[in-house]
Amino acid sequence: MEDKKANIIAAISILALVVVIIAARVSLKLSKTFYLIAGVDISLILAVFCFLIIRNRYNRERNLLVSRFVSEGRELRTEYSFLRKVAGVPTKFKLEDLEEATDGFRSLIGKGGSGSVFKGVLKDGSQVAVKRIEGEEKGEREFRSEVAAIASVQHKNLVRLYGYSSAVSANRPRFLVYEYIVNSSLDIWIFPEKGNRRRSGGGCLSWNQRYQVAIDVAKALAYLHHDCRSKILHLDVKPENILLDGSYRAVVTDFGLSKLIARDESKVLTDIRGTRGYLAPEWLLEHGISEKSDVYSYGIVLLEMIGGRRSISRVEVKETGKKKLEYFPRIVNQKMRERKVMEIVDQRLVETNELDEEEVMKLVCVAMWCIQEKSRNRPDMVMVIEMLEGRVMVNEPPDSDVVVVDLLAADDDDDGSSGGVRRVINVPRLQIQRERNFRLPSICSSIISPISPR
Ligand SMILES: Nc1ncnc2c1ncn2[C@@H]1O[C@H](COP(=O)(O)OP(=O)(O)OP(=O)(O)O)[C@@H](O)[C@H]1O
C-alpha cells in the first residue's frame, strides 16, 4: 500500500516537472532562465527516478527477507510442536480453542465425579476428549505440576494427555485434553444394560478380549508402580477408568487422583479418595496405602470382568421381597473352593461355549490373590502379568477368614441405582485409635464380614 502511494506521488511529481518545462519553453522561449529551470527540472526528474529504483530494490530485498523469516518461523514452530509431542510436553490451550474444538461443549461423552467429558476435534484434525474439571479447589501450581506428571507418563496402555487449560479466573473451570479413545469405557462392555436405563454403545466383550484387557491393565499399572521415575499410584482403578480403543485394547485413564510417591517411600497416608466398591481395606486402617491398594482394586475389576456384574449389588430376596446387598467376591470364593467356577462366569459368555475352564480358574485365582485382605499377601503387578501370561504357576489363594467388605461400599441410602458405584472424594482419613470408646463413623459403620463359606 505504502509502495503504491510512493509510486503515484513520484509519477505525479515527474509529470508536474515535465509540465513546468513545457510551460517554461512556451513562456520563456529559449532564454537563459528557461535553460536554468529545465536543468533543475531534469535533475529533479532524475533524482525521482533514482529514488524509485533504490526504493524498489530495497523493498524487494526486505520482502525476500521477511518471507524467509516467516517460513523459518513456521518451520521452527512446526519443529517445536513436534518436539513437544515427542517429549510429551502438554500444550496450554486457550478456552476459545477448546470451545471451537468441542463446538461449544456440545457433544458430552461422559460425566464423572470430577467433571464432564466432551468430544472434540483440534485444528490439526486430531480427536480429543476434553474433561471439564468442576469444583476443583487445587491451586494453579499444584494443578500444573499434576498435569506435567500425567503428561510425562507414556505407555501404550495409558491415555495420553495432550494439554490443559488453566482457569482464567477463580470461578472458571479448568480443562484437561486427552487423546480420544473410540470405544468408551469397559463398564459398558462387561455389564449388561440394566432395566430401562438405556445407554449408547457398548455390548458384550468376549472372553479372549476380557483376558487381553486384564493383561493390558496389569501392564499399565505395573508401569506406573515400577517403571516411572516416581512411583505413581492410580488410586481409582475401576471399569469406568479403563477405556477401549478400536481393537478393544485397554487404555487406563483418569489419573485425577494419582499420587506420586518417592521410590523409597513404600506407603503414604492420604485422605480417602477413590470409588466405593474398589477401595482396599487399608484405606480405613492406619498403616497407609501403597501400590498394593491399586492391586486390590484391579482384583475387583477382574472379578467384575469374569462375572459381568458389579462386586456389590442389591438383589431381591424371593421370600421377603426385600433387597439385600450381595458381595460377589464372597460368592466367587465359595464357588472356587467347591470347584464350580463356571457358575460365576458371565452367563452371556457361558452361552458362547468358548470358555476354557482352566483359564477361568486361573483368572479367578489371580483376582482372589489380588484382593487378599493383607496387602503384603497380594502380588505386585509385575507378578500378576507373569501369572496371566503363563510364566508363573498360579496357586490357589488362601481362604481368608475375614475380609473387610469394602467398608465404604455399603451405604444405607443406596437404592441400587448407582449400580454399586459411587465416588468418594476427600473423606478425611480415619485415625483409628485404640481407645475404649472408639466407634467407626457412620460412613463405615457397616460390615466386617466373613468371606469363608458359611
Ligand atoms: N479419553 C477419552 N476418550 C473417550 N472417552 C472418554 C475419555 N475419557 C473419558 N471418557 C468417557 O467419559 C466418561 C467419564 O469420564 P471421567 O473420567 O470423567 O469419569 P469417571 O471416571 O466415571 O468418574 P470419576 O472422575 O468420578 O472417576 C468415561 O466413563 C468415558 O466413557
The ligand as an SDF file (V2000), in Angstrom:
LIG
                    3D

 31 33  0  0  0  0  0  0  0  0999 V2000
  -10.0670  -40.0740   26.5970 N   0  0  0  0  0  0  0  0  0  0  0  0
  -11.3350  -40.4630   26.4870 C   0  0  0  0  0  0  0  0  0  0  0  0
  -11.8130  -40.9330   25.3230 N   0  0  0  0  0  0  0  0  0  0  0  0
  -13.0990  -41.3320   25.2020 C   0  0  0  0  0  0  0  0  0  0  0  0
  -13.9940  -41.3000   26.1980 N   0  0  0  0  0  0  0  0  0  0  0  0
  -13.5920  -40.8440   27.3970 C   0  0  0  0  0  0  0  0  0  0  0  0
  -12.2440  -40.3940   27.6050 C   0  0  0  0  0  0  0  0  0  0  0  0
  -12.1310  -40.0090   28.8960 N   0  0  0  0  0  0  0  0  0  0  0  0
  -13.3220  -40.2000   29.4490 C   0  0  0  0  0  0  0  0  0  0  0  0
  -14.2150  -40.7000   28.5720 N   0  0  0  0  0  0  0  0  0  0  0  0
  -15.6300  -41.0400   28.8250 C   0  0  0  0  0  0  0  0  0  0  0  0
  -16.1420  -40.1620   29.7850 O   0  0  0  0  0  0  0  0  0  0  0  0
  -16.6210  -40.8960   30.9140 C   0  0  0  0  0  0  0  0  0  0  0  0
  -16.4160  -40.0630   32.1530 C   0  0  0  0  0  0  0  0  0  0  0  0
  -15.0430  -39.9420   32.3900 O   0  0  0  0  0  0  0  0  0  0  0  0
  -14.4890  -39.4030   33.7790 P   0  0  0  0  0  0  0  0  0  0  0  0
  -13.0680  -39.7530   33.8490 O   0  0  0  0  0  0  0  0  0  0  0  0
  -14.8670  -38.0070   33.9880 O   0  0  0  0  0  0  0  0  0  0  0  0
  -15.4300  -40.1160   34.7550 O   0  0  0  0  0  0  0  0  0  0  0  0
  -15.3700  -41.3410   35.7300 P   0  0  0  0  0  0  0  0  0  0  0  0
  -14.0540  -41.9970   35.6520 O   0  0  0  0  0  0  0  0  0  0  0  0
  -16.5980  -42.1450   35.5090 O   0  0  0  0  0  0  0  0  0  0  0  0
  -15.5820  -40.6040   37.0660 O   0  0  0  0  0  0  0  0  0  0  0  0
  -14.5680  -40.0920   38.1340 P   0  0  0  0  0  0  0  0  0  0  0  0
  -13.9090  -38.8840   37.5660 O   0  0  0  0  0  0  0  0  0  0  0  0
  -15.5100  -39.8120   39.2300 O   0  0  0  0  0  0  0  0  0  0  0  0
  -13.6380  -41.2270   38.4280 O   0  0  0  0  0  0  0  0  0  0  0  0
  -15.8470  -42.2200   30.8800 C   0  0  0  0  0  0  0  0  0  0  0  0
  -16.5350  -43.2300   31.5530 O   0  0  0  0  0  0  0  0  0  0  0  0
  -15.7400  -42.4560   29.3850 C   0  0  0  0  0  0  0  0  0  0  0  0
  -16.9120  -43.0570   28.9200 O   0  0  0  0  0  0  0  0  0  0  0  0
  1  2  1  0
  2  3  1  0
  2  7  2  0
  3  4  2  0
  4  5  1  0
  5  6  2  0
  6  7  1  0
  6 10  1  0
  7  8  1  0
  8  9  2  0
  9 10  1  0
 10 11  1  0
 11 12  1  0
 11 30  1  0
 12 13  1  0
 13 14  1  0
 13 28  1  0
 14 15  1  0
 15 16  1  0
 16 17  2  0
 16 18  1  0
 16 19  1  0
 19 20  1  0
 20 21  2  0
 20 22  1  0
 20 23  1  0
 23 24  1  0
 24 25  2  0
 24 26  1  0
 24 27  1  0
 28 29  1  0
 28 30  1  0
 30 31  1  0
M  END
$$$$
